[in-house]
Amino acid sequence: MSEAEFTPSKLGTKAHWDAVYRRELRTFQDYGDEGEIWFGEGSMTRMIRWLHARKVPLGASVLDIGTGNGMLLVELAKLGYKSLTGIDYCTDAIELARSICEKEGVSQGVHLQVTDFLDTFYTSEQFDVCLDKGTFDAVSLDPSRAAEKRKQYVQSLCQVLKPHGLFMITSCNWTREELLEQFEDEFEITDELPTPSISYGGQAGHSVTALVFRKRTGS
């Protein structure tokens, strides 16, 4: 596996995200603004459309890793998904997500929990689907032990996902090939979601990568 590294950034620290969601929670309380959708609304819509197009059952258990304001779960709940869980290590993020769920009338269908996916998260039952929209990116930018934490992320993912379960990831830090290298030992790719293309210096590419993996048998 190649060990592509990124410049350490505050975006990889809990202190940064605590400050972000403290501010966003206050803004929601004062003005009703639900805050930023990570990677934009289009990235969220692509994930939802894929689940719908592949007829993933409405009773499938879904885990949103690093749920933030919880908007992805809100939209899934509105479509009728009934077993939704969102986790985040920021207390204010979960409070914000809970407030938005209440506002949107979907509180009963969404379970929210303050926990660290790499360290303290425990579930008695595995999930059918795991979603990640930026959390693996943040792990990759952690100023301390980023490579070790990426490996722990994969291990945690294997523990919480059912055999043959689906893992959907959206990343702005990793290319398709790099994500394959990170996850190929335990997962096989099943699809790549279309994302906006960019052109620079005569070369075309994508600023965001969105892939769907399936957990390998025995992983």
Long-range contacts (C-beta under 8 A, 24 or more apart in sequence): 1-181, 1-182, 2-178, 2-181, 3-147, 4-174, 4-178, 5-146, 5-147, 6-140, 6-141, 6-146, 6-173, 7-141, 8-141, 8-142, 8-143, 8-144, 8-146, 9-141, 9-143, 11-137, 11-138, 11-141, 12-138, 12-139, 12-140, 12-141, 12-142, 12-143, 12-146, 13-142, 13-143, 14-89, 14-90, 17-89, 17-90, 17-93, 17-138, 18-90, 18-91, 18-92, 20-90, 21-68, 21-69, 21-88, 21-90, 21-92, 21-93, 21-96, 22-92, 24-69, 24-92, 24-93, 24-96, 25-92, 25-93, 25-95, 25-96, 25-99, 28-96, 28-99, 28-100, 29-99, 32-103, 34-69, 34-71, 34-100, 35-68, 35-69, 35-96, 36-69, 37-69, 37-71, 38-68, 38-133, 38-134, 39-133, 39-134, 39-170, 39-172, 39-208, 42-196, 43-133, 43-170, 43-195, 43-208, 43-210, 44-71, 44-72, 44-75, 44-133, 46-170, 46-193, 46-194, 46-195, 46-210, 47-72, 47-131, 47-133, 47-168, 47-170, 47-193, 47-210, 48-72, 48-75, 48-76, 48-79, 50-168, 50-191, 50-193, 50-212, 51-76, 51-129, 51-168, 52-79, 56-128, 56-129, 56-166, 57-128, 58-82, 59-83, 60-128, 60-129, 61-85, 61-125, 61-126, 61-127, 61-128, 61-129, 62-127, 62-128, 62-129, 62-130, 62-131, 63-87, 63-123, 63-127, 63-129, 63-130, 63-131, 63-160, 64-131, 64-133, 65-117, 65-130, 65-131, 65-132, 65-135, 65-157, 66-117, 66-132, 66-133, 66-134, 66-135, 66-138, 67-93, 67-94, 67-97, 67-112, 68-93, 68-96, 68-97, 68-134, 69-93, 69-96, 69-97, 69-100, 70-96, 70-97, 70-98, 70-100, 70-101, 70-110, 70-112, 71-100, 72-131, 72-133, 73-97, 73-101, 73-106, 73-110, 74-100, 74-101, 74-104, 74-106, 74-110, 77-101, 77-104, 77-106, 77-109, 77-110, 78-104, 78-106, 81-109, 82-109, 83-109, 84-109, 84-110, 84-111, 85-110, 85-111, 85-112, 85-113, 85-123, 85-127, 86-110, 86-111, 86-112, 86-113, 87-112, 87-113, 87-114, 87-115, 87-117, 87-121, 88-114, 88-115, 89-114, 89-115, 89-116, 89-117, 90-114, 117-153, 117-156, 118-149, 118-152, 118-153, 118-156, 121-156, 121-160, 123-160, 126-159, 126-160, 126-161, 126-162, 126-165, 127-160, 127-161, 127-162, 127-165, 128-162, 128-165, 128-166, 129-165, 129-166, 129-167, 129-168, 130-157, 130-160, 130-161, 130-165, 130-166, 130-167, 130-168, 131-168, 131-169, 132-167, 132-168, 132-169, 132-170, 133-169, 133-170, 134-170, 134-171, 134-172, 136-169, 136-171, 136-174, 136-182, 137-171, 137-172, 137-173, 137-174, 140-173, 140-174, 141-173, 150-182, 154-182, 154-183, 154-185, 154-186, 157-186, 158-186, 158-215, 158-219, 161-215, 162-215, 163-215, 163-217, 163-218, 163-219, 164-214, 164-215, 164-217, 165-214, 165-215, 166-190, 166-212, 166-213, 166-214, 166-215, 167-212, 167-213, 167-214, 167-215, 168-193, 168-210, 168-211, 168-212, 168-213, 169-210, 169-211, 169-213, 170-208, 170-209, 170-210, 171-208, 171-209, 171-210, 172-207, 172-208, 172-209, 174-209, 175-209, 176-209, 176-211, 179-209, 179-211, 180-211, 183-213, 186-215, 186-216, 186-219, 187-213, 187-214, 187-215, 187-216, 187-219, 188-213, 188-214, 188-216, 189-213, 189-214, 190-214
